[in-house]
Amino acid sequence: MSKLESLNQWVEAVARSTQPERVHWCDGSEAENDALIDLMLQRGDLIELNPRTHPDCYLHRSNPSDVARVEHLTFICTKSKDDAGPNNHWMDPAEAHAKVDALFAGCMKGRTLYVIPYCMGPIDSPLSRCGVEITDSPYVVANMRIMTRMGAAALERIEREGTFVKGQHSTGELDPHKRFIMHFPEELTIKSIGSGYGGNALLGKKCHALRIASYQARTEGWLAEHMLIVGIQNPKGETHYIAAAFPSACGKTNLAMLIPPESYLKAGWKVWTVGDDICWMTPGADGRLWAINPEAGFFGVAPGTSAKTNPNALAMLNHDTIFTNVAVTADGDPWWEGLPDGVPVKDWQGRDYLATNGPAAHPNSRFTVSAKQCPSWSPHAEDPQGVPISAIIFGGRREHLVPLVFEARDWTHGVLVGSAMGSETTAAATGAVGVLRRDSMAMKPFCGYNFADYFAHWLSLEKSGAKLPKIFHVNWFRKGDDGKFLWPGFGDNMRVLEWILGRSNGSEGAEETPIGNIPRAQDLNLDGLDLTRSKLEALLHVDLESWAAEYESIGEYLASYGARMPQKLLDEHRRIAALLAEDVAESDAVGTP
């Protein structure tokens, strides 16, 4: 029970509806966690992995129909459909409550109802926000304990503040036809049923920390973003922090845990990980944006994580980790595609691997681990005031058009750059190559309201006294005529980050182009990198005609959000489109005999 009567009343109301066998208020203690682990081992919900190589590590296998986010079953339920915007699936709040409440009725019979008080962000930070999740899944409790500041301290803060985000969850029947994730931003409420997977069930993650928090942020004057936070320490001992947004499959976690090239390490450069997925930023008294990582752990994709791609990530997974839908070796070690050693004997469904044709680990298999286990974890990740952001980066996967890096002219241009970002699909993913999917600020699946209003909110941060970070765009995936990547990526991305931070403090040069400022060859530190002059020129080339066509496409995209699209952003788009048209005309005139 709680000292906060409104919380007690809500829990009692949910219990009356769901009819659990018992109610347990979680305190987040070690003893409680041990008891839950033992319960799940007895029930078969968890499998203990090799205690010699992976002490206190466990494997969970989810229902084969329940392995990823379900965007088509995820709804934003606002009174006005226009407030949700064309970027979201919408349902009338009354209809949504009725639909999902009918599924919740009696769904916890014979089960335990767990009450999880949690804090997103450092427990004593004014930038943090709290919530309470009700669930019937001990797996959710164990994961929320890793991913949030969960338990007694969070409950004390909730009781002091008197407000919290309400999250109601049940695995239900795990029936895809009875699966819904409903968000009620105007009520600060989430209702999720029919799934036990990740962000569908760990309601502090995407549901609270992005969809509901983005709405809170707009109301309160801050930003809740799908961004990593990384600190770059130079040889002088100065650390500058970068927030960066990327769509999936663009190396977001790898960048958050980057290991610099050997020459940089010898010179004294260091990289500090604050967060790999979500960033909350608020204007400080000094005019700068200050950021926290609202999460306390990593819920990372296992396949592709290796000593080559992300040694820091791999190093933190050998103890106190929950794995979901990975394969297992004969020795009981976790295994997934991308690991050079080990042979899987059981696939992610527990089947004999040699008797199946599919992957050993599910492509979306995951690990849940405390952020403090990361070798590059920042000692300032728990600072109540957050860390100051020096630069914001947007990125995507584009094979030809977009240069390695460019800098936005100013904040308005930067918002336009973020709104237009996207990635080209691959044949493996979609059956079609080169299909561009725009994913503004990497927030399309996660923004809790109309994107046009979201862009306007970004623009509103530019006001008197603001000292906003510069905005950049990167593209690690440009290819040459031979179809191979021109840039080595991974640790060598540090070279681009150095230029970005140099531009942020005015110490690096650049060439002005209509799309933004591009580094010249001499502006990048390429010492020790085997990169030909022709490849570098291709990486930094701006094809004016292709960019003119791109801006036509961007204009159509912005227009799709209708009358709410801020005029300031439309004017910025027209300004750059006109510059591109002028430069193309001049180029054609020069080229005419």
C-alpha positions in Angstrom: 0.0 0.0 0.0 1.0 3.6 -0.5 0.6 6.8 1.5 -0.8 8.3 -1.7 -4.6 7.6 -1.7 -5.0 8.2 -5.4 -2.5 5.5 -6.1 -4.2 3.1 -3.8 -7.5 3.7 -5.4 -6.2 3.1 -8.8 -4.5 -0.2 -7.8 -7.8 -1.3 -6.1 -9.8 -0.5 -9.2 -7.5 -2.4 -11.5 -7.5 -5.4 -9.1 -11.4 -5.4 -9.0 -11.4 -5.5 -12.8 -8.6 -8.0 -13.4 -9.3 -10.3 -10.3 -5.8 -11.4 -9.4 -5.2 -14.1 -6.8 -2.9 -11.7 -4.9 -1.4 -8.2 -5.1 2.3 -7.6 -4.5 3.8 -4.1 -4.1 7.4 -4.2 -5.4 10.1 -2.7 -3.3 13.0 -3.4 -5.8 15.1 -5.3 -3.2 17.6 -8.0 -3.9 15.6 -10.5 -1.9 12.5 -9.7 -3.9 14.4 -10.1 -7.2 15.9 -13.4 -6.1 12.4 -14.7 -5.2 11.0 -13.7 -8.6 14.0 -15.3 -10.4 13.4 -18.6 -8.5 9.7 -18.5 -9.3 10.4 -18.0 -13.0 13.0 -20.8 -13.0 10.4 -23.1 -11.4 7.7 -22.2 -13.9 10.1 -22.5 -16.8 9.8 -18.8 -17.7 13.5 -18.5 -17.3 16.4 -20.9 -18.1 19.6 -20.6 -16.1 22.6 -20.1 -18.4 26.1 -21.5 -17.8 26.9 -20.3 -14.2 30.7 -20.6 -14.8 30.8 -18.3 -17.9 27.7 -16.3 -17.3 26.8 -16.1 -13.6 23.3 -14.8 -12.8 22.4 -14.8 -16.5 19.1 -16.2 -17.7 17.3 -16.9 -20.9 13.6 -16.1 -21.6 11.8 -17.4 -24.6 8.8 -15.4 -25.6 5.8 -16.7 -27.5 6.8 -17.0 -31.2 3.9 -14.6 -32.1 5.2 -12.0 -29.6 8.8 -11.0 -30.6 8.7 -7.3 -31.5 6.9 -4.0 -31.3 3.5 -4.0 -33.0 3.1 -0.5 -34.5 -0.2 -1.4 -36.2 -1.7 -2.2 -32.8 -0.2 0.8 -31.1 -2.6 3.7 -30.7 -2.5 7.4 -29.5 -5.9 8.1 -28.0 -6.5 11.8 -27.9 -9.9 13.6 -27.9 -9.1 15.1 -31.3 -7.7 12.9 -34.1 -5.7 15.9 -35.4 -3.9 16.0 -32.1 -2.5 12.5 -32.7 -1.6 13.4 -36.3 -1.1 11.3 -39.4 2.1 10.0 -37.9 0.1 7.9 -35.4 -2.7 5.4 -35.4 -5.6 7.1 -33.5 -8.5 5.8 -31.5 -11.1 7.8 -29.6 -10.3 7.5 -25.9 -13.7 6.3 -24.9 -13.7 3.6 -27.6 -10.1 2.6 -26.7 -10.8 2.3 -22.9 -13.9 0.2 -23.6 -12.1 -2.1 -26.0 -9.1 -2.7 -23.8 -10.9 -2.8 -20.5 -13.1 -5.6 -21.8 -9.9 -7.6 -22.4 -8.6 -6.8 -18.9 -11.7 -8.0 -17.2 -10.7 -11.1 -15.2 -7.4 -11.5 -17.1 -5.4 -12.0 -13.9 -7.4 -14.8 -12.3 -4.9 -17.2 -10.7 -2.1 -14.7 -11.2 -0.3 -12.2 -9.1 -0.8 -8.5 -9.7 2.5 -6.7 -9.3 2.6 -2.9 -8.5 5.9 -1.4 -9.9 6.7 2.2 -8.8 9.6 3.5 -10.9 11.5 6.6 -11.8 12.7 7.4 -15.3 16.0 9.2 -14.7 18.2 9.7 -11.6 16.0 9.4 -8.6 16.9 12.9 -7.3 16.9 14.7 -10.6 14.4 17.5 -11.3 14.5 16.3 -15.0 13.1 12.8 -14.0 9.5 11.7 -14.1 7.9 8.8 -12.3 5.3 6.2 -13.1 3.7 3.1 -11.8 3.2 -0.1 -13.8 0.7 -2.7 -12.9 1.5 -6.1 -14.5 0.9 -9.8 -14.0 4.4 -10.7 -15.4 7.3 -11.4 -13.1 9.5 -11.2 -16.2 8.4 -7.6 -16.6 9.2 -6.9 -13.0 12.7 -8.3 -13.3 13.4 -6.2 -16.5 11.9 -3.0 -15.1 14.2 -3.4 -12.1 17.1 -3.2 -14.5 15.7 -0.6 -16.9 14.4 1.9 -14.4 15.1 3.2 -10.8 12.4 0.9 -9.4 11.1 0.3 -5.9 10.9 2.0 -2.5 12.8 5.2 -3.4 10.6 5.7 -6.5 7.5 5.2 -4.4 8.7 7.8 -1.9 9.2 10.4 -4.7 5.7 9.6 -6.2 4.2 10.1 -2.8 6.0 13.5 -2.4 5.0 14.7 -5.9 1.5 13.2 -6.0 1.6 12.6 -9.7 2.7 9.7 -11.8 2.1 8.0 -15.2 -0.3 5.1 -14.9 0.7 2.0 -16.8 -1.6 -1.0 -16.8 -0.3 -4.2 -18.4 -1.2 -7.9 -18.7 0.1 -10.6 -20.9 -3.5 -11.7 -21.3 -3.8 -14.7 -23.5 -0.8 -13.7 -25.7 -3.3 -13.7 -28.6 -2.2 -11.4 -31.4 -5.9 -10.7 -32.1 -6.3 -9.5 -28.5 -3.2 -7.4 -28.4 -3.3 -3.6 -28.0 -0.9 -0.9 -26.7 -3.1 2.2 -26.0 -1.7 5.6 -25.0 -3.8 8.3 -23.5 -1.4 11.3 -23.4 -4.0 13.7 -22.0 -4.6 11.3 -19.1 -0.9 10.3 -18.7 -2.1 6.7 -19.0 -1.0 3.6 -20.8 -2.9 0.3 -21.2 -1.2 -2.7 -22.8 -2.5 -6.2 -23.1 -1.7 -9.4 -25.0 2.1 -9.0 -25.2 5.0 -9.9 -22.9 7.7 -8.5 -25.2 10.0 -5.5 -24.5 8.6 -2.1 -25.2 5.0 -3.6 -25.4 5.3 -4.7 -21.8 8.1 -2.7 -20.2 5.9 0.4 -20.1 8.6 2.7 -18.8 10.5 2.4 -22.0 9.0 3.5 -25.3 5.4 3.9 -24.0 6.3 6.3 -21.1 9.8 7.6 -21.9 8.9 8.6 -25.5 5.2 8.5 -26.4 3.8 9.9 -23.1 7.0 11.9 -22.2 7.0 13.6 -25.6 3.6 15.0 -24.8 4.6 16.0 -21.3 7.7 17.6 -22.8 5.7 19.7 -25.2 3.4 20.8 -22.3 6.3 21.6 -20.0 8.9 23.0 -22.4 11.5 20.2 -22.8 12.3 17.4 -25.3 11.9 13.7 -25.0 13.9 12.2 -27.8 14.9 8.8 -29.3 18.6 9.7 -29.0 21.8 8.3 -27.5 24.0 10.5 -25.3 27.7 10.1 -25.6 30.6 12.1 -24.0 33.8 12.8 -25.9 36.8 13.6 -23.7 39.7 15.3 -25.5 43.4 15.2 -24.6 43.0 18.3 -22.5 40.5 16.5 -20.2 37.5 18.4 -21.5 34.3 16.4 -22.1 31.7 17.5 -24.5 28.4 15.7 -24.9 26.5 14.8 -28.1 22.9 13.6 -28.5 22.2 11.6 -31.7 19.2 10.2 -33.3 19.3 7.3 -35.8 16.6 5.0 -37.3 17.1 1.3 -36.7 20.1 -0.5 -38.2 22.2 2.6 -38.3 24.7 1.8 -35.5 23.1 3.8 -32.7 24.4 1.6 -29.8 27.7 1.2 -31.5 28.2 5.0 -31.5 27.1 5.3 -27.9 29.8 2.8 -26.9 32.4 3.8 -29.5 36.0 2.9 -29.0 38.3 5.4 -30.7 41.0 4.4 -33.2 44.4 3.6 -31.7 45.9 6.9 -32.6 43.1 8.7 -30.7 43.5 6.5 -27.7 47.3 7.2 -27.6 46.6 10.9 -27.8 44.3 10.7 -24.8 40.8 10.7 -26.3 38.1 8.9 -24.3 34.5 8.1 -24.9 31.8 8.0 -22.2 28.4 6.3 -22.5 25.5 8.1 -20.9 22.7 6.4 -22.8 22.1 4.4 -26.0 18.4 5.0 -26.7 16.5 7.8 -25.0 17.4 11.3 -24.1 15.4 13.9 -22.2 16.7 17.5 -22.7 15.6 20.6 -21.0 16.8 24.3 -21.2 19.0 25.2 -18.3 19.3 28.5 -16.5 22.4 29.1 -18.6 20.5 28.7 -21.9 22.1 25.4 -22.8 20.2 22.1 -23.2 20.9 19.7 -20.3 20.2 16.0 -20.8 19.6 12.9 -18.8 19.2 9.3 -19.9 15.8 8.3 -18.3 16.8 4.6 -18.4 19.0 2.7 -16.0 19.8 -0.2 -18.3 20.2 -1.3 -21.9 17.6 -3.3 -23.8 19.8 -4.1 -26.8 19.6 -6.2 -29.9 21.9 -9.2 -29.6 22.5 -10.3 -33.2 25.5 -8.5 -34.7 26.9 -7.6 -31.3 30.5 -8.8 -31.2 34.0 -8.0 -30.1 34.5 -6.5 -33.6 31.3 -4.4 -33.8 30.8 -3.3 -30.2 33.4 -4.7 -27.7 32.0 -2.6 -24.9 28.5 -4.0 -25.3 29.8 -7.6 -25.4 32.0 -7.1 -22.3 29.0 -6.2 -20.1 26.9 -9.3 -21.0 28.9 -12.0 -19.1 27.0 -11.6 -15.8 23.7 -10.4 -14.4 21.9 -10.2 -17.7 18.5 -11.4 -19.0 18.6 -12.6 -22.5 15.4 -12.9 -24.6 15.1 -15.2 -27.7 18.8 -16.0 -28.2 20.1 -19.4 -29.0 22.1 -21.7 -26.6 25.2 -23.7 -27.0 25.8 -27.2 -25.6 27.6 -25.6 -22.7 24.6 -23.4 -21.9 26.1 -20.2 -23.2 24.0 -17.6 -25.0 24.6 -17.4 -28.7 23.5 -15.3 -31.6 24.5 -14.6 -35.2 27.6 -12.4 -35.3 29.6 -14.2 -32.6 32.7 -15.8 -34.0 32.9 -18.6 -31.4 30.5 -21.2 -30.1 28.0 -23.5 -31.9 24.3 -23.3 -31.2 22.4 -26.5 -30.3 19.0 -25.0 -29.4 17.5 -22.1 -31.4 15.5 -19.2 -29.9 12.4 -21.4 -29.6 14.2 -24.3 -27.9 14.2 -26.5 -31.0 17.2 -28.5 -32.2 19.1 -25.9 -34.3 20.3 -28.4 -36.9 16.7 -29.5 -37.6 15.6 -26.0 -38.4 16.2 -23.7 -41.4 15.8 -20.4 -39.6 18.3 -18.3 -37.7 19.6 -19.6 -34.3 18.7 -16.4 -32.5 15.6 -14.4 -33.4 16.8 -11.3 -35.4 15.2 -9.1 -32.7 16.5 -11.1 -29.8 17.6 -9.0 -26.9 19.7 -8.5 -23.7 18.6 -6.5 -20.6 21.6 -5.3 -18.6 22.4 -2.6 -16.1 24.1 0.4 -17.7 26.6 0.4 -14.9 28.1 -2.8 -16.3 29.2 -1.0 -19.5 33.0 -0.4 -19.5 32.5 3.0 -21.0 29.6 4.0 -18.6 29.9 7.7 -17.7 30.4 8.6 -14.0 28.1 11.6 -14.8 25.2 9.5 -16.0 23.6 9.9 -12.6 24.2 13.6 -12.2 20.8 15.2 -11.1 21.3 18.2 -13.4 22.2 16.1 -16.4 25.0 16.8 -18.8 25.2 19.8 -21.2 24.7 19.0 -24.9 27.2 20.6 -27.3 25.9 19.1 -30.5 22.9 17.2 -31.9 23.3 14.7 -34.7 20.7 13.2 -37.0 21.6 10.3 -39.2 20.3 7.7 -41.7 21.2 5.0 -44.1 21.6 6.6 -47.6 23.8 4.9 -50.2 24.5 7.8 -52.6 22.9 11.2 -51.9 23.9 12.3 -48.4 27.5 13.2 -47.6 29.4 11.8 -44.7 28.6 14.8 -42.5 27.2 18.3 -42.9 26.3 21.1 -40.5 23.0 22.9 -40.4 23.2 26.6 -40.9 21.2 27.4 -37.8 18.6 25.9 -35.4 15.6 26.3 -37.9 17.7 24.6 -40.7 18.6 21.9 -38.2 15.0 21.2 -37.4 14.3 20.9 -41.1 17.3 18.5 -41.4 15.9 16.3 -38.6 12.4 16.4 -40.0 13.6 15.1 -43.4 15.9 12.4 -42.2 15.3 8.8 -43.2 16.9 5.5 -44.4 16.8 3.5 -47.6 15.6 -0.1 -47.1 17.4 -3.2 -48.1 16.3 -6.3 -50.0 16.7 -8.5 -46.9 14.3 -6.2 -44.9 11.6 -5.4 -47.4 12.1 -7.1 -50.7 12.8 -3.8 -52.4 16.1 -1.9 -52.5 16.5 1.8 -52.0 13.0 2.6 -50.8 13.3 5.8 -48.8 11.4 5.9 -45.5 11.4 9.2 -43.8 11.6 8.9 -40.0 11.7 12.4 -38.6 14.2 12.7 -35.7 13.9 8.8 -35.6 10.6 9.5 -33.7 8.0 8.4 -36.2 6.9 5.3 -34.1 7.3 7.1 -30.8 6.0 10.7 -30.9 2.9 10.9 -28.8 1.2 13.7 -30.8 1.0 15.4 -34.3 4.4 15.6 -36.0 3.6 19.1 -37.2 3.1 20.3 -33.6 6.3 18.4 -32.7 8.3 20.4 -35.2 6.8 23.6 -34.0 7.8 22.6 -30.4 11.4 22.1 -31.5 11.4 25.5 -33.2 9.9 27.1 -30.1 13.1 26.4 -28.1 14.9 29.1 -30.0 14.2 32.2 -27.9 16.1 35.0 -26.3 18.9 33.8 -24.0 18.9 30.3 -25.6 22.4 28.8 -26.3 21.2 25.9 -28.4 23.6 23.2 -29.7 24.6 23.1 -33.4 22.8 20.4 -35.4 24.5 18.0 -37.8 23.6 15.1 -40.1 25.8 12.1 -40.7 25.7 9.2 -43.1 28.1 6.3 -42.5 26.6 4.2 -45.3 27.5 6.0 -48.6 28.7 3.6 -51.2 31.0 3.9 -54.2 30.4 2.8 -57.8 31.6 -0.7 -56.8 28.7 -1.0 -54.3 31.1 -1.0 -51.3 31.0 1.3 -48.3 33.3 4.3 -48.7 33.7 5.0 -45.0 35.0 2.3 -42.6 32.6 3.3 -39.8 32.7 2.0 -36.2 35.7 3.5 -34.3 36.7 5.7 -37.2 33.4 7.6 -36.7 35.4 9.4 -34.0 37.1 11.4 -36.7 33.7 12.9 -37.7 32.8 13.5 -34.1 36.0 15.5 -33.6 35.1 17.7 -36.6 31.6 18.1 -35.2 32.8 19.2 -31.8 35.4 21.5 -33.5 32.6 23.2 -35.4 30.6 23.5 -32.2 33.4 25.5 -30.6 34.5 27.4 -33.7 37.9 25.7 -34.2 37.3 23.7 -37.4 36.9 24.9 -41.0 34.2 24.0 -43.5 32.8 24.8 -47.0 29.4 26.3 -47.4 26.9 24.6 -49.6 23.1 25.0 -50.0 22.4 21.9 -47.9 24.8 23.0 -45.1 28.5 23.2 -44.2 30.7 20.4 -45.4 34.2 19.6 -44.1 37.0 20.1 -46.6 39.6 17.3 -46.9 42.0 19.1 -44.6 39.4 19.6 -41.9 39.2 15.9 -41.0 41.8 14.0 -39.1 42.6 11.1 -41.3 45.9 10.1 -39.8 46.4 6.3 -39.9 43.3 5.8 -42.1 43.7 4.1 -45.4 41.3 6.2 -47.4 42.1 7.4 -50.9 41.6 11.0 -52.1 38.9 9.8 -54.6 36.9 8.1 -51.8 37.1 11.1 -49.6 35.9 13.4 -52.4 33.0 11.0 -53.1 32.1 10.9 -49.4 31.9 14.7 -49.2 30.4 15.4 -52.7 27.1 17.3 -52.9 25.2 16.5 -56.1 23.1 19.7 -56.6 20.7 18.2 -59.1 20.0 15.2 -56.9 19.6 17.4 -53.9 17.1 19.6 -55.8 15.0 16.5 -56.4 15.4 15.5 -52.8 14.1 18.9 -51.7 11.0 18.4 -53.9 10.4 15.1 -52.1 11.0 16.8 -48.7 8.4 19.4 -49.6 5.8 16.8 -50.4 6.5 15.1 -47.1 6.1 18.3 -45.1 2.9 19.1 -47.0 1.4 15.7 -45.9 1.0 17.1 -42.4 -1.4 19.8 -43.6 -2.2 23.2 -42.1 -0.5 22.6 -38.8 3.0 22.5 -40.3 4.8 25.6 -39.0 5.3 28.3 -41.6 8.8 28.9 -40.4 9.8 25.4 -41.4 8.1 25.7 -44.8 9.9 29.0 -45.4 13.2 27.4 -44.6 12.5 24.5 -47.0 11.6 27.0 -49.8 14.8 29.0 -49.1 17.1 26.0 -49.5 15.1 24.7 -52.5 15.6 28.1 -54.2 19.3 28.1 -53.5 19.6 24.6 -55.0 17.6 25.7 -58.1 19.9 28.8 -58.5 23.1 26.7 -58.2 21.8 24.1 -60.6 20.9 26.8 -63.2 24.3 28.4 -62.8 26.0 25.0 -63.2 24.0 24.3 -66.3 24.8 27.7 -67.8 28.5 27.2 -67.2 28.4 23.8 -68.8 26.6 25.1 -71.9 29.0 25.7 -74.9 
